[in-house]
Amino acid sequence: MMRSQIIYETIDLESAVERIITFHFCPATEKQDLFVSLMFENGQISLKQKIGMLRKLLRLCYPELHTAFLFLPKHLDKLRELRNDFAHLRLDLPAEPGSTDLDAEAVKLRKLKDGQQTIREVTRKEVDTIVRQCRDLTIAAMFLGMAVQRAARGEQEEEFTQMIVALGQQIGKRLKDAAG
């Protein structure tokens, strides 16, 4: 369950990043499906590359949104790394017969690097916290996508931008406070 939760949340946020990039480069709705299929499906662009694109788009094209949404690519990178660990590393569950990660309070992720094994324990509490953070990240990506889409269509008003910036700052602060 922990593994699937992290993978699901990452897939959902990856789609949100794709939408933001698509809105910027292809504001015409009727062309967006073709853009997505050519760019992200046929192009086989990794999540890491998509996050890099998002980071550059914010910095270069949306300076008024950049600072307020700096947290988004940073959190997406951390989530991507955890998703990769859950997807590719050996997952050790508690030794009780029939137990799954649904029952477990923690799982161990085992990695070999240069012949040395490292073990990372991920607790149910950590996963629950990350899932809650993903809800905030999804909301942030949705609002950022709206702002990018409106700007790409030439429909951006100062009042709307200020509202989106304030929302981004609020979500960023909430995530920072939750991290302690």
C-alpha beads as a LAMMPS data file, in Angstrom:
LAMMPS data file: protein, C-alpha beads

180 atoms
179 bonds

1 atom types
1 bond types

-500.0 500.0 xlo xhi
-500.0 500.0 ylo yhi
-500.0 500.0 zlo zhi

Masses

1 110.0

Atoms # bond

1 1 1 0.000 0.000 0.000
2 1 1 2.803 2.445 0.823
3 1 1 4.500 1.730 -2.492
4 1 1 1.311 2.163 -4.496
5 1 1 0.375 5.383 -2.672
6 1 1 3.704 7.015 -3.499
7 1 1 3.599 5.840 -7.113
8 1 1 -0.015 6.980 -7.551
9 1 1 0.628 10.447 -6.101
10 1 1 3.701 10.842 -8.310
11 1 1 1.766 9.874 -11.448
12 1 1 -0.937 12.391 -10.580
13 1 1 1.576 15.189 -10.048
14 1 1 3.529 14.252 -13.173
15 1 1 0.317 14.732 -15.176
16 1 1 -0.135 18.140 -13.555
17 1 1 3.400 19.157 -14.588
18 1 1 2.690 17.968 -18.138
19 1 1 -0.445 20.141 -18.204
20 1 1 1.492 23.223 -17.080
21 1 1 4.128 22.701 -19.783
22 1 1 1.402 21.991 -22.344
23 1 1 -0.533 25.143 -21.425
24 1 1 2.607 27.230 -21.946
25 1 1 3.601 25.826 -25.325
26 1 1 0.170 24.973 -26.653
27 1 1 -2.558 27.287 -25.350
28 1 1 -4.973 26.163 -28.100
29 1 1 -7.083 23.430 -26.467
30 1 1 -7.695 21.578 -29.728
31 1 1 -3.935 20.972 -30.183
32 1 1 -3.085 19.921 -26.636
33 1 1 -3.743 16.181 -27.011
34 1 1 -1.425 15.990 -30.010
35 1 1 1.219 18.021 -28.161
36 1 1 1.038 15.714 -25.124
37 1 1 1.256 12.549 -27.193
38 1 1 4.180 13.810 -29.295
39 1 1 6.072 15.476 -26.470
40 1 1 5.516 13.295 -23.437
41 1 1 4.483 9.894 -24.758
42 1 1 6.474 9.547 -27.995
43 1 1 9.253 11.791 -26.684
44 1 1 9.692 9.634 -23.580
45 1 1 10.620 12.585 -21.430
46 1 1 11.413 11.568 -17.860
47 1 1 9.833 13.115 -14.805
48 1 1 13.228 14.582 -13.911
49 1 1 13.333 16.352 -17.288
50 1 1 9.749 17.580 -16.878
51 1 1 10.585 19.049 -13.480
52 1 1 13.620 20.754 -15.050
53 1 1 11.374 22.214 -17.766
54 1 1 8.945 23.479 -15.140
55 1 1 11.771 25.080 -13.169
56 1 1 13.098 26.863 -16.279
57 1 1 9.653 27.957 -17.466
58 1 1 8.931 29.533 -14.099
59 1 1 12.290 31.298 -13.997
60 1 1 12.378 32.483 -17.607
61 1 1 8.737 33.057 -18.543
62 1 1 6.825 33.600 -15.309
63 1 1 9.057 35.637 -12.987
64 1 1 5.993 36.933 -11.131
65 1 1 5.128 33.317 -10.187
66 1 1 8.652 31.937 -9.860
67 1 1 9.411 32.878 -6.253
68 1 1 5.967 31.930 -4.943
69 1 1 6.185 28.458 -6.529
70 1 1 9.871 27.631 -5.947
71 1 1 8.762 24.920 -3.540
72 1 1 6.951 22.969 -6.262
73 1 1 9.946 21.671 -8.278
74 1 1 11.896 21.051 -5.054
75 1 1 9.125 18.894 -3.573
76 1 1 8.563 17.159 -6.908
77 1 1 12.248 16.185 -7.035
78 1 1 12.044 14.654 -3.555
79 1 1 8.864 12.799 -4.463
80 1 1 10.429 11.559 -7.715
81 1 1 13.402 10.149 -5.809
82 1 1 11.142 8.355 -3.327
83 1 1 8.981 7.033 -6.168
84 1 1 12.095 5.691 -7.886
85 1 1 13.224 4.031 -4.669
86 1 1 9.841 2.360 -4.177
87 1 1 9.695 1.316 -7.834
88 1 1 13.236 0.008 -8.251
89 1 1 14.723 -0.971 -4.889
90 1 1 14.200 -4.184 -3.014
91 1 1 11.369 -3.773 -0.532
92 1 1 11.608 -5.711 2.726
93 1 1 8.413 -6.224 4.681
94 1 1 8.054 -7.418 8.272
95 1 1 8.700 -11.139 8.654
96 1 1 5.192 -12.124 9.778
97 1 1 3.597 -14.614 7.375
98 1 1 1.082 -12.993 5.041
99 1 1 2.005 -9.434 5.988
100 1 1 1.952 -6.728 3.361
101 1 1 3.005 -3.097 3.390
102 1 1 -0.658 -2.374 4.129
103 1 1 -0.141 -3.877 7.589
104 1 1 3.403 -2.649 8.123
105 1 1 4.368 0.312 10.262
106 1 1 7.547 0.581 8.200
107 1 1 9.252 -0.968 5.195
108 1 1 12.927 -1.193 4.368
109 1 1 14.286 -0.230 0.985
110 1 1 17.572 -1.961 0.170
111 1 1 20.040 -0.518 -2.309
112 1 1 23.415 -1.708 -3.533
113 1 1 25.893 0.966 -4.515
114 1 1 29.514 0.151 -5.309
115 1 1 29.063 -3.251 -3.694
116 1 1 27.797 -1.767 -0.435
117 1 1 24.262 -2.235 0.788
118 1 1 22.346 0.669 2.250
119 1 1 18.998 0.366 3.960
120 1 1 16.443 3.109 4.193
121 1 1 13.456 2.637 6.444
122 1 1 10.256 4.383 5.411
123 1 1 7.503 4.514 8.004
124 1 1 3.748 4.556 7.522
125 1 1 3.745 7.980 9.214
126 1 1 6.249 9.348 6.652
127 1 1 4.164 8.045 3.758
128 1 1 0.972 9.514 5.225
129 1 1 2.726 12.881 5.605
130 1 1 3.990 12.745 2.022
131 1 1 0.514 11.875 0.732
132 1 1 -0.912 14.913 2.564
133 1 1 1.845 17.079 1.075
134 1 1 0.996 15.729 -2.362
135 1 1 -2.544 17.022 -1.963
136 1 1 -1.118 20.514 -1.381
137 1 1 1.279 20.110 -4.312
138 1 1 -1.599 19.047 -6.559
139 1 1 -3.602 22.133 -5.591
140 1 1 -0.541 24.327 -6.182
141 1 1 0.044 22.750 -9.598
142 1 1 -3.595 23.214 -10.521
143 1 1 -3.535 26.940 -9.711
144 1 1 -0.151 27.401 -11.357
145 1 1 -1.514 25.661 -14.447
146 1 1 -4.468 28.038 -14.523
147 1 1 -2.132 31.033 -14.352
148 1 1 0.141 29.684 -17.096
149 1 1 -2.811 28.860 -19.328
150 1 1 -4.321 32.310 -18.921
151 1 1 -0.971 33.990 -19.551
152 1 1 -0.357 31.884 -22.656
153 1 1 -3.757 32.938 -23.998
154 1 1 -3.084 36.592 -23.182
155 1 1 -5.847 36.611 -20.550
156 1 1 -3.689 37.357 -17.511
157 1 1 -4.904 40.132 -15.228
158 1 1 -2.810 41.582 -12.407
159 1 1 -5.441 40.808 -9.766
160 1 1 -5.612 37.158 -10.820
161 1 1 -1.819 36.853 -10.794
162 1 1 -1.639 38.368 -7.308
163 1 1 -4.227 35.856 -6.091
164 1 1 -2.243 32.930 -7.566
165 1 1 1.001 34.265 -6.059
166 1 1 -0.679 34.553 -2.639
167 1 1 -2.000 30.985 -2.925
168 1 1 1.452 29.725 -3.917
169 1 1 3.046 31.509 -0.981
170 1 1 0.446 30.121 1.402
171 1 1 0.876 26.545 0.183
172 1 1 4.664 26.894 0.243
173 1 1 4.542 28.160 3.824
174 1 1 2.198 25.350 4.845
175 1 1 4.590 22.748 3.398
176 1 1 7.581 24.400 5.072
177 1 1 5.809 24.540 8.440
178 1 1 4.771 20.900 8.143
179 1 1 8.398 19.899 7.498
180 1 1 9.312 21.590 10.784

Bonds

1 1 1 2
2 1 2 3
3 1 3 4
4 1 4 5
5 1 5 6
6 1 6 7
7 1 7 8
8 1 8 9
9 1 9 10
10 1 10 11
11 1 11 12
12 1 12 13
13 1 13 14
14 1 14 15
15 1 15 16
16 1 16 17
17 1 17 18
18 1 18 19
19 1 19 20
20 1 20 21
21 1 21 22
22 1 22 23
23 1 23 24
24 1 24 25
25 1 25 26
26 1 26 27
27 1 27 28
28 1 28 29
29 1 29 30
30 1 30 31
31 1 31 32
32 1 32 33
33 1 33 34
34 1 34 35
35 1 35 36
36 1 36 37
37 1 37 38
38 1 38 39
39 1 39 40
40 1 40 41
41 1 41 42
42 1 42 43
43 1 43 44
44 1 44 45
45 1 45 46
46 1 46 47
47 1 47 48
48 1 48 49
49 1 49 50
50 1 50 51
51 1 51 52
52 1 52 53
53 1 53 54
54 1 54 55
55 1 55 56
56 1 56 57
57 1 57 58
58 1 58 59
59 1 59 60
60 1 60 61
61 1 61 62
62 1 62 63
63 1 63 64
64 1 64 65
65 1 65 66
66 1 66 67
67 1 67 68
68 1 68 69
69 1 69 70
70 1 70 71
71 1 71 72
72 1 72 73
73 1 73 74
74 1 74 75
75 1 75 76
76 1 76 77
77 1 77 78
78 1 78 79
79 1 79 80
80 1 80 81
81 1 81 82
82 1 82 83
83 1 83 84
84 1 84 85
85 1 85 86
86 1 86 87
87 1 87 88
88 1 88 89
89 1 89 90
90 1 90 91
91 1 91 92
92 1 92 93
93 1 93 94
94 1 94 95
95 1 95 96
96 1 96 97
97 1 97 98
98 1 98 99
99 1 99 100
100 1 100 101
101 1 101 102
102 1 102 103
103 1 103 104
104 1 104 105
105 1 105 106
106 1 106 107
107 1 107 108
108 1 108 109
109 1 109 110
110 1 110 111
111 1 111 112
112 1 112 113
113 1 113 114
114 1 114 115
115 1 115 116
116 1 116 117
117 1 117 118
118 1 118 119
119 1 119 120
120 1 120 121
121 1 121 122
122 1 122 123
123 1 123 124
124 1 124 125
125 1 125 126
126 1 126 127
127 1 127 128
128 1 128 129
129 1 129 130
130 1 130 131
131 1 131 132
132 1 132 133
133 1 133 134
134 1 134 135
135 1 135 136
136 1 136 137
137 1 137 138
138 1 138 139
139 1 139 140
140 1 140 141
141 1 141 142
142 1 142 143
143 1 143 144
144 1 144 145
145 1 145 146
146 1 146 147
147 1 147 148
148 1 148 149
149 1 149 150
150 1 150 151
151 1 151 152
152 1 152 153
153 1 153 154
154 1 154 155
155 1 155 156
156 1 156 157
157 1 157 158
158 1 158 159
159 1 159 160
160 1 160 161
161 1 161 162
162 1 162 163
163 1 163 164
164 1 164 165
165 1 165 166
166 1 166 167
167 1 167 168
168 1 168 169
169 1 169 170
170 1 170 171
171 1 171 172
172 1 172 173
173 1 173 174
174 1 174 175
175 1 175 176
176 1 176 177
177 1 177 178
178 1 178 179
179 1 179 180
